[in-house]
């Protein structure tokens, strides 16, 4: 398990994934010719050859769809004069892909699609030397949100109702989520930490967490907002709070946890990084490319459809975001018994 929410699952996005997988296979032969050259040649404009974009999951997953969507925008808008070739290196909870990129220090022709929580937890899960110092954060295009969701007929109209019920009867209110150590698990952990309430948490495979709420087998789920929204629109489920800074334009009726008095921010920051030590001029080109991609109409539509908090962070801001959240993620992994290493 990677700890990443799947989130993006519409047929349109899956078609995008299939198109880009085909494109990658068609030009894969070019990869071996340029994969070993790590520097910008004197007098050559960057990039002078294709850039490889590494994804830590198999084709069709949430991170893959995100990466291929951005790659398609970059190609359509002609934001890079060379192809951006998506390469899937799944396995090891992100460790395989991150180790590959970390080992390419100084190489500006390697990019990594970054889900923030996986980047922060992979070195702890694996015990490998793949911490933040091995990467150059370039940009984050948005925050993929989880949500506290209950059945529509549940007796909890607000987050305060939900917390009060848990405090009255500790360890009886059940929260279900998918991946142990993932963002849904982390949100449940944060709720306990901030409120002092004690819940019983259970991990389930696939969509079972959401279905268990619908079936009345558990009280709530902290799974991805996009995974429950169809049920919310059908009035069979109700979101009592999302851990975002403000209400989403695409879902203005859903309250935030913050506006209800609970200072909780959680989710997967979707972004990109390069290996550590790349030339500053290459980092500037890549950052500008990603900022323009975020400004495109295609990205704005993708963010709205997938209920992302559509906030852009440049490389410096993304670096600060990761550094600020690292201590709490380390403590979370230790408390969950998932940390093989104490060094992030």
NUTI-354704 format. One record per residue (C-alpha): residue number from 1; residue in one letter; x, y, z. Coordinates in nm, 2 decimals, decimal comma. Layout:
<rs>
r k->NUM r->A X->X Y->Y Z->Z
...
</rs>
This chain:
<rs>
r k->1 r->X X->0,00 Y->0,00 Z->0,00
r k->2 r->X X->0,13 Y->0,34 Z->-0,09
r k->3 r->X X->-0,08 Y->0,55 Z->0,15
r k->4 r->X X->-0,21 Y->0,76 Z->-0,15
r k->5 r->X X->-0,58 Y->0,82 Z->-0,21
r k->6 r->X X->-0,69 Y->0,71 Z->-0,55
r k->7 r->X X->-0,93 Y->1,00 Z->-0,59
r k->8 r->X X->-0,92 Y->1,06 Z->-0,97
r k->9 r->X X->-1,13 Y->0,79 Z->-1,12
r k->10 r->X X->-1,36 Y->0,94 Z->-1,39
r k->11 r->X X->-1,37 Y->0,78 Z->-1,73
r k->12 r->X X->-1,23 Y->1,09 Z->-1,90
r k->13 r->X X->-0,92 Y->1,09 Z->-1,68
r k->14 r->X X->-0,88 Y->0,71 Z->-1,73
r k->15 r->X X->-0,89 Y->0,77 Z->-2,11
r k->16 r->X X->-0,62 Y->1,03 Z->-2,06
r k->17 r->X X->-0,41 Y->0,77 Z->-1,88
r k->18 r->X X->-0,45 Y->0,52 Z->-2,16
r k->19 r->X X->-0,35 Y->0,78 Z->-2,42
r k->20 r->X X->-0,04 Y->0,88 Z->-2,24
r k->21 r->X X->0,06 Y->0,52 Z->-2,16
r k->22 r->X X->0,04 Y->0,44 Z->-2,54
r k->23 r->X X->0,25 Y->0,75 Z->-2,61
r k->24 r->X X->0,51 Y->0,66 Z->-2,36
r k->25 r->X X->0,54 Y->0,31 Z->-2,50
r k->26 r->X X->0,57 Y->0,45 Z->-2,86
r k->27 r->X X->0,88 Y->0,66 Z->-2,77
r k->28 r->X X->1,02 Y->0,44 Z->-2,50
r k->29 r->X X->1,31 Y->0,35 Z->-2,72
r k->30 r->X X->1,43 Y->0,70 Z->-2,70
r k->31 r->X X->1,47 Y->0,67 Z->-2,32
r k->32 r->X X->1,79 Y->0,46 Z->-2,31
r k->33 r->X X->1,97 Y->0,72 Z->-2,53
r k->34 r->X X->1,93 Y->1,01 Z->-2,29
r k->35 r->X X->1,87 Y->0,85 Z->-1,95
r k->36 r->X X->2,24 Y->0,85 Z->-1,85
r k->37 r->X X->2,34 Y->1,21 Z->-1,93
r k->38 r->X X->2,29 Y->1,41 Z->-1,61
r k->39 r->X X->2,40 Y->1,77 Z->-1,70
r k->40 r->X X->2,32 Y->2,06 Z->-1,93
r k->41 r->X X->2,57 Y->2,08 Z->-2,20
r k->42 r->X X->2,76 Y->2,41 Z->-2,25
r k->43 r->X X->2,58 Y->2,64 Z->-2,49
r k->44 r->X X->2,27 Y->2,42 Z->-2,52
r k->45 r->X X->1,93 Y->2,55 Z->-2,43
r k->46 r->X X->1,74 Y->2,34 Z->-2,17
r k->47 r->X X->1,59 Y->2,10 Z->-2,23
r k->48 r->X X->1,78 Y->1,96 Z->-2,52
r k->49 r->X X->1,62 Y->1,62 Z->-2,51
r k->50 r->X X->1,31 Y->1,45 Z->-2,36
r k->51 r->X X->1,24 Y->1,47 Z->-1,99
r k->52 r->X X->1,14 Y->1,16 Z->-1,80
r k->53 r->X X->0,85 Y->1,19 Z->-1,56
r k->54 r->X X->0,85 Y->0,92 Z->-1,29
r k->55 r->X X->0,52 Y->0,80 Z->-1,13
r k->56 r->X X->0,53 Y->0,59 Z->-0,82
r k->57 r->X X->0,21 Y->0,39 Z->-0,90
r k->58 r->X X->0,09 Y->0,16 Z->-1,18
r k->59 r->X X->-0,09 Y->0,32 Z->-1,48
r k->60 r->X X->-0,45 Y->0,42 Z->-1,40
r k->61 r->X X->-0,40 Y->0,51 Z->-1,03
r k->62 r->X X->-0,48 Y->0,85 Z->-0,89
r k->63 r->X X->-0,11 Y->0,97 Z->-0,90
r k->64 r->X X->-0,07 Y->0,84 Z->-1,26
r k->65 r->X X->-0,39 Y->1,01 Z->-1,38
r k->66 r->X X->-0,27 Y->1,34 Z->-1,22
r k->67 r->X X->0,08 Y->1,31 Z->-1,38
r k->68 r->X X->-0,05 Y->1,22 Z->-1,73
r k->69 r->X X->-0,31 Y->1,50 Z->-1,72
r k->70 r->X X->-0,05 Y->1,76 Z->-1,64
r k->71 r->X X->0,18 Y->1,61 Z->-1,91
r k->72 r->X X->-0,10 Y->1,63 Z->-2,16
r k->73 r->X X->-0,16 Y->2,00 Z->-2,07
r k->74 r->X X->0,21 Y->2,07 Z->-2,11
r k->75 r->X X->0,22 Y->1,91 Z->-2,45
r k->76 r->X X->-0,11 Y->2,07 Z->-2,57
r k->77 r->X X->0,00 Y->2,42 Z->-2,45
r k->78 r->X X->0,36 Y->2,37 Z->-2,59
r k->79 r->X X->0,50 Y->2,46 Z->-2,25
r k->80 r->X X->0,82 Y->2,25 Z->-2,30
r k->81 r->X X->1,01 Y->2,22 Z->-2,63
r k->82 r->X X->1,08 Y->1,85 Z->-2,57
r k->83 r->X X->0,86 Y->1,55 Z->-2,49
r k->84 r->X X->0,77 Y->1,47 Z->-2,13
r k->85 r->X X->0,77 Y->1,09 Z->-2,11
r k->86 r->X X->0,57 Y->0,93 Z->-1,83
r k->87 r->X X->0,74 Y->0,63 Z->-1,67
r k->88 r->X X->0,56 Y->0,41 Z->-1,41
r k->89 r->X X->0,79 Y->0,26 Z->-1,14
r k->90 r->X X->0,54 Y->0,12 Z->-0,89
r k->91 r->X X->0,61 Y->-0,08 Z->-0,58
r k->92 r->X X->0,76 Y->-0,05 Z->-0,23
r k->93 r->X X->0,51 Y->0,21 Z->-0,12
r k->94 r->X X->0,68 Y->0,47 Z->-0,34
r k->95 r->X X->1,03 Y->0,36 Z->-0,24
r k->96 r->X X->1,13 Y->0,22 Z->-0,58
r k->97 r->X X->1,04 Y->0,54 Z->-0,77
r k->98 r->X X->1,18 Y->0,77 Z->-0,51
r k->99 r->X X->1,50 Y->0,58 Z->-0,48
r k->100 r->X X->1,54 Y->0,59 Z->-0,86
r k->101 r->X X->1,50 Y->0,97 Z->-0,87
r k->102 r->X X->1,71 Y->1,03 Z->-0,56
r k->103 r->X X->1,99 Y->0,84 Z->-0,73
r k->104 r->X X->1,98 Y->1,08 Z->-1,02
r k->105 r->X X->2,13 Y->1,38 Z->-0,83
r k->106 r->X X->2,19 Y->1,68 Z->-1,05
r k->107 r->X X->2,00 Y->1,54 Z->-1,35
r k->108 r->X X->1,75 Y->1,79 Z->-1,48
r k->109 r->X X->1,60 Y->1,54 Z->-1,72
r k->110 r->X X->1,43 Y->1,34 Z->-1,45
r k->111 r->X X->1,11 Y->1,46 Z->-1,28
r k->112 r->X X->0,90 Y->1,29 Z->-1,01
r k->113 r->X X->0,52 Y->1,33 Z->-0,96
r k->114 r->X X->0,49 Y->1,39 Z->-0,59
r k->115 r->X X->0,21 Y->1,30 Z->-0,36
r k->116 r->X X->0,32 Y->1,49 Z->-0,05
r k->117 r->X X->0,22 Y->1,23 Z->0,21
r k->118 r->X X->0,39 Y->0,95 Z->0,03
r k->119 r->X X->0,71 Y->1,15 Z->-0,01
r k->120 r->X X->0,71 Y->1,22 Z->0,36
r k->121 r->X X->0,64 Y->0,87 Z->0,47
r k->122 r->X X->0,84 Y->0,66 Z->0,22
r k->123 r->X X->1,17 Y->0,69 Z->0,40
r k->124 r->X X->1,01 Y->0,60 Z->0,73
r k->125 r->X X->0,83 Y->0,30 Z->0,58
r k->126 r->X X->1,13 Y->0,17 Z->0,39
r k->127 r->X X->1,42 Y->0,27 Z->0,60
r k->128 r->X X->1,60 Y->0,40 Z->0,28
r k->129 r->X X->1,79 Y->0,72 Z->0,24
r k->130 r->X X->1,52 Y->0,90 Z->0,04
r k->131 r->X X->1,44 Y->1,20 Z->0,25
r k->132 r->X X->1,35 Y->1,55 Z->0,14
r k->133 r->X X->1,72 Y->1,64 Z->0,10
r k->134 r->X X->1,74 Y->1,41 Z->-0,20
r k->135 r->X X->1,48 Y->1,62 Z->-0,40
r k->136 r->X X->1,42 Y->1,96 Z->-0,54
r k->137 r->X X->1,05 Y->2,05 Z->-0,50
r k->138 r->X X->0,93 Y->2,24 Z->-0,80
r k->139 r->X X->0,56 Y->2,31 Z->-0,75
r k->140 r->X X->0,24 Y->2,18 Z->-0,61
r k->141 r->X X->-0,08 Y->2,23 Z->-0,82
r k->142 r->X X->-0,34 Y->2,15 Z->-0,56
r k->143 r->X X->-0,45 Y->1,97 Z->-0,25
r k->144 r->X X->-0,65 Y->1,64 Z->-0,29
r k->145 r->X X->-0,89 Y->1,64 Z->0,01
r k->146 r->X X->-1,03 Y->1,38 Z->0,24
r k->147 r->X X->-1,36 Y->1,43 Z->0,42
r k->148 r->X X->-1,54 Y->1,33 Z->0,74
r k->149 r->X X->-1,85 Y->1,16 Z->0,60
r k->150 r->X X->-2,15 Y->0,99 Z->0,76
r k->151 r->X X->-2,48 Y->0,84 Z->0,65
r k->152 r->X X->-2,74 Y->1,10 Z->0,56
r k->153 r->X X->-2,96 Y->0,98 Z->0,85
r k->154 r->X X->-2,68 Y->0,98 Z->1,11
r k->155 r->X X->-2,74 Y->1,19 Z->1,42
r k->156 r->X X->-2,44 Y->1,41 Z->1,36
r k->157 r->X X->-2,53 Y->1,73 Z->1,19
r k->158 r->X X->-2,19 Y->1,89 Z->1,26
r k->159 r->X X->-1,84 Y->1,80 Z->1,35
r k->160 r->X X->-1,91 Y->1,92 Z->1,70
r k->161 r->X X->-2,19 Y->1,66 Z->1,73
r k->162 r->X X->-1,96 Y->1,39 Z->1,60
r k->163 r->X X->-1,68 Y->1,47 Z->1,85
r k->164 r->X X->-1,92 Y->1,51 Z->2,14
r k->165 r->X X->-2,07 Y->1,16 Z->2,07
r k->166 r->X X->-1,72 Y->1,01 Z->2,07
r k->167 r->X X->-1,63 Y->1,18 Z->2,40
r k->168 r->X X->-1,95 Y->1,05 Z->2,56
r k->169 r->X X->-1,87 Y->0,70 Z->2,46
r k->170 r->X X->-1,49 Y->0,66 Z->2,40
r k->171 r->X X->-1,38 Y->0,40 Z->2,15
r k->172 r->X X->-1,73 Y->0,32 Z->2,03
r k->173 r->X X->-1,77 Y->0,55 Z->1,73
r k->174 r->X X->-1,61 Y->0,37 Z->1,44
r k->175 r->X X->-1,42 Y->0,54 Z->1,16
r k->176 r->X X->-1,33 Y->0,34 Z->0,85
r k->177 r->X X->-1,06 Y->0,41 Z->0,59
r k->178 r->X X->-0,87 Y->0,23 Z->0,33
r k->179 r->X X->-0,49 Y->0,24 Z->0,35
r k->180 r->X X->-0,31 Y->0,21 Z->0,69
r k->181 r->X X->-0,07 Y->0,50 Z->0,70
r k->182 r->X X->-0,25 Y->0,69 Z->0,43
r k->183 r->X X->-0,42 Y->1,03 Z->0,43
r k->184 r->X X->-0,76 Y->0,90 Z->0,55
r k->185 r->X X->-0,59 Y->0,73 Z->0,84
r k->186 r->X X->-0,39 Y->1,05 Z->0,91
r k->187 r->X X->-0,71 Y->1,26 Z->0,92
r k->188 r->X X->-0,86 Y->1,03 Z->1,18
r k->189 r->X X->-0,54 Y->1,05 Z->1,38
r k->190 r->X X->-0,55 Y->1,43 Z->1,36
r k->191 r->X X->-0,91 Y->1,45 Z->1,47
r k->192 r->X X->-0,82 Y->1,25 Z->1,79
r k->193 r->X X->-0,51 Y->1,46 Z->1,85
r k->194 r->X X->-0,69 Y->1,79 Z->1,81
r k->195 r->X X->-1,01 Y->1,71 Z->1,99
r k->196 r->X X->-0,91 Y->1,46 Z->2,25
r k->197 r->X X->-1,19 Y->1,23 Z->2,14
r k->198 r->X X->-1,12 Y->0,86 Z->2,11
r k->199 r->X X->-1,25 Y->0,66 Z->1,81
r k->200 r->X X->-1,22 Y->0,30 Z->1,70
r k->201 r->X X->-1,06 Y->0,29 Z->1,36
r k->202 r->X X->-1,07 Y->0,01 Z->1,10
r k->203 r->X X->-0,89 Y->-0,04 Z->0,77
r k->204 r->X X->-1,08 Y->-0,19 Z->0,48
r k->205 r->X X->-0,99 Y->-0,27 Z->0,12
r k->206 r->X X->-1,10 Y->-0,07 Z->-0,18
r k->207 r->X X->-1,43 Y->0,10 Z->-0,16
r k->208 r->X X->-1,54 Y->-0,10 Z->0,15
r k->209 r->X X->-1,50 Y->0,19 Z->0,39
r k->210 r->X X->-1,75 Y->0,40 Z->0,20
r k->211 r->X X->-1,99 Y->0,11 Z->0,15
r k->212 r->X X->-1,97 Y->0,02 Z->0,52
r k->213 r->X X->-2,09 Y->0,36 Z->0,61
r k->214 r->X X->-2,38 Y->0,33 Z->0,36
r k->215 r->X X->-2,47 Y->-0,01 Z->0,51
r k->216 r->X X->-2,47 Y->0,12 Z->0,86
r k->217 r->X X->-2,18 Y->-0,11 Z->0,97
r k->218 r->X X->-1,95 Y->0,18 Z->1,07
r k->219 r->X X->-2,03 Y->0,54 Z->1,18
r k->220 r->X X->-1,81 Y->0,74 Z->0,94
r k->221 r->X X->-1,53 Y->0,74 Z->0,69
r k->222 r->X X->-1,24 Y->0,97 Z->0,63
r k->223 r->X X->-1,19 Y->0,87 Z->0,27
r k->224 r->X X->-1,13 Y->1,10 Z->-0,03
r k->225 r->X X->-1,40 Y->1,36 Z->-0,09
r k->226 r->X X->-1,43 Y->1,27 Z->-0,46
r k->227 r->X X->-1,51 Y->0,91 Z->-0,36
r k->228 r->X X->-1,81 Y->1,01 Z->-0,15
r k->229 r->X X->-1,94 Y->1,30 Z->-0,35
r k->230 r->X X->-2,17 Y->1,09 Z->-0,57
r k->231 r->X X->-2,34 Y->0,95 Z->-0,26
r k->232 r->X X->-2,37 Y->1,30 Z->-0,11
r k->233 r->X X->-2,54 Y->1,42 Z->-0,43
r k->234 r->X X->-2,77 Y->1,12 Z->-0,41
r k->235 r->X X->-2,85 Y->1,23 Z->-0,05
r k->236 r->X X->-2,74 Y->0,90 Z->0,10
r k->237 r->X X->-2,43 Y->1,04 Z->0,27
r k->238 r->X X->-2,34 Y->1,37 Z->0,43
r k->239 r->X X->-2,00 Y->1,54 Z->0,47
r k->240 r->X X->-1,97 Y->1,70 Z->0,81
r k->241 r->X X->-1,64 Y->1,86 Z->0,74
r k->242 r->X X->-1,34 Y->1,88 Z->0,50
r k->243 r->X X->-0,99 Y->1,97 Z->0,62
r k->244 r->X X->-0,94 Y->2,26 Z->0,38
r k->245 r->X X->-0,86 Y->2,63 Z->0,43
r k->246 r->X X->-1,19 Y->2,75 Z->0,28
r k->247 r->X X->-1,50 Y->2,60 Z->0,11
r k->248 r->X X->-1,45 Y->2,46 Z->-0,23
r k->249 r->X X->-1,59 Y->2,66 Z->-0,52
r k->250 r->X X->-1,71 Y->2,33 Z->-0,67
r k->251 r->X X->-1,88 Y->2,22 Z->-0,35
r k->252 r->X X->-1,98 Y->2,54 Z->-0,16
r k->253 r->X X->-2,23 Y->2,36 Z->0,05
r k->254 r->X X->-1,97 Y->2,15 Z->0,23
r k->255 r->X X->-1,84 Y->2,31 Z->0,55
r k->256 r->X X->-1,47 Y->2,31 Z->0,65
r k->257 r->X X->-1,34 Y->2,18 Z->0,98
r k->258 r->X X->-1,17 Y->2,51 Z->1,04
r k->259 r->X X->-1,49 Y->2,71 Z->1,02
r k->260 r->X X->-1,64 Y->2,48 Z->1,28
r k->261 r->X X->-1,35 Y->2,55 Z->1,52
r k->262 r->X X->-1,13 Y->2,25 Z->1,44
r k->263 r->X X->-0,79 Y->2,36 Z->1,31
r k->264 r->X X->-0,72 Y->2,06 Z->1,10
r k->265 r->X X->-0,56 Y->2,06 Z->0,76
r k->266 r->X X->-0,51 Y->1,73 Z->0,57
r k->267 r->X X->-0,48 Y->1,59 Z->0,22
r k->268 r->X X->-0,24 Y->1,50 Z->-0,05
r k->269 r->X X->-0,05 Y->1,79 Z->-0,20
r k->270 r->X X->-0,01 Y->1,69 Z->-0,57
r k->271 r->X X->0,31 Y->1,83 Z->-0,72
r k->272 r->X X->0,64 Y->1,77 Z->-0,88
r k->273 r->X X->1,01 Y->1,75 Z->-0,78
r k->274 r->X X->1,34 Y->1,69 Z->-0,94
r k->275 r->X X->1,65 Y->1,53 Z->-0,80
r k->276 r->X X->1,86 Y->1,74 Z->-0,56
r k->277 r->X X->2,13 Y->1,95 Z->-0,71
r k->278 r->X X->1,99 Y->2,02 Z->-1,05
r k->279 r->X X->2,11 Y->2,35 Z->-1,22
r k->280 r->X X->1,91 Y->2,66 Z->-1,11
r k->281 r->X X->1,83 Y->2,75 Z->-1,47
r k->282 r->X X->1,67 Y->2,41 Z->-1,53
r k->283 r->X X->1,47 Y->2,44 Z->-1,21
r k->284 r->X X->1,35 Y->2,78 Z->-1,32
r k->285 r->X X->1,23 Y->2,65 Z->-1,66
r k->286 r->X X->1,04 Y->2,36 Z->-1,50
r k->287 r->X X->0,88 Y->2,58 Z->-1,23
r k->288 r->X X->0,76 Y->2,83 Z->-1,50
r k->289 r->X X->0,62 Y->2,54 Z->-1,70
r k->290 r->X X->0,42 Y->2,40 Z->-1,41
r k->291 r->X X->0,29 Y->2,74 Z->-1,31
r k->292 r->X X->0,16 Y->2,79 Z->-1,67
r k->293 r->X X->0,01 Y->2,44 Z->-1,66
r k->294 r->X X->-0,18 Y->2,53 Z->-1,34
r k->295 r->X X->-0,31 Y->2,85 Z->-1,51
r k->296 r->X X->-0,46 Y->2,66 Z->-1,80
r k->297 r->X X->-0,83 Y->2,61 Z->-1,85
r k->298 r->X X->-0,77 Y->2,23 Z->-1,87
r k->299 r->X X->-0,62 Y->2,22 Z->-1,53
r k->300 r->X X->-0,89 Y->2,44 Z->-1,38
r k->301 r->X X->-1,15 Y->2,20 Z->-1,52
r k->302 r->X X->-0,96 Y->1,90 Z->-1,39
r k->303 r->X X->-0,93 Y->2,05 Z->-1,04
r k->304 r->X X->-1,30 Y->2,14 Z->-1,02
r k->305 r->X X->-1,41 Y->1,79 Z->-1,14
r k->306 r->X X->-1,19 Y->1,62 Z->-0,89
r k->307 r->X X->-1,28 Y->1,85 Z->-0,60
r k->308 r->X X->-0,92 Y->1,97 Z->-0,54
r k->309 r->X X->-0,84 Y->2,27 Z->-0,33
r k->310 r->X X->-0,69 Y->2,45 Z->-0,63
r k->311 r->X X->-0,40 Y->2,64 Z->-0,46
r k->312 r->X X->-0,07 Y->2,67 Z->-0,63
r k->313 r->X X->0,27 Y->2,66 Z->-0,45
r k->314 r->X X->0,59 Y->2,74 Z->-0,62
r k->315 r->X X->0,91 Y->2,55 Z->-0,54
r k->316 r->X X->1,01 Y->2,75 Z->-0,23
r k->317 r->X X->0,65 Y->2,74 Z->-0,09
r k->318 r->X X->0,62 Y->2,37 Z->-0,16
r k->319 r->X X->0,96 Y->2,31 Z->0,01
r k->320 r->X X->0,83 Y->2,50 Z->0,32
r k->321 r->X X->0,50 Y->2,31 Z->0,32
r k->322 r->X X->0,68 Y->1,97 Z->0,32
r k->323 r->X X->0,93 Y->2,08 Z->0,59
r k->324 r->X X->0,65 Y->2,21 Z->0,81
r k->325 r->X X->0,45 Y->1,90 Z->0,79
r k->326 r->X X->0,73 Y->1,65 Z->0,83
r k->327 r->X X->0,75 Y->1,64 Z->1,21
r k->328 r->X X->0,38 Y->1,56 Z->1,25
r k->329 r->X X->0,39 Y->1,29 Z->0,98
r k->330 r->X X->0,70 Y->1,14 Z->1,15
r k->331 r->X X->0,51 Y->1,13 Z->1,48
r k->332 r->X X->0,20 Y->0,98 Z->1,31
r k->333 r->X X->0,40 Y->0,70 Z->1,15
r k->334 r->X X->0,57 Y->0,62 Z->1,49
r k->335 r->X X->0,24 Y->0,62 Z->1,67
r k->336 r->X X->0,09 Y->0,39 Z->1,41
r k->337 r->X X->0,38 Y->0,15 Z->1,44
r k->338 r->X X->0,47 Y->0,20 Z->1,07
r k->339 r->X X->0,82 Y->0,36 Z->1,10
r k->340 r->X X->1,11 Y->0,13 Z->1,02
r k->341 r->X X->1,34 Y->0,43 Z->1,04
r k->342 r->X X->1,34 Y->0,73 Z->1,27
r k->343 r->X X->1,52 Y->0,94 Z->1,01
r k->344 r->X X->1,28 Y->1,12 Z->0,77
</rs>
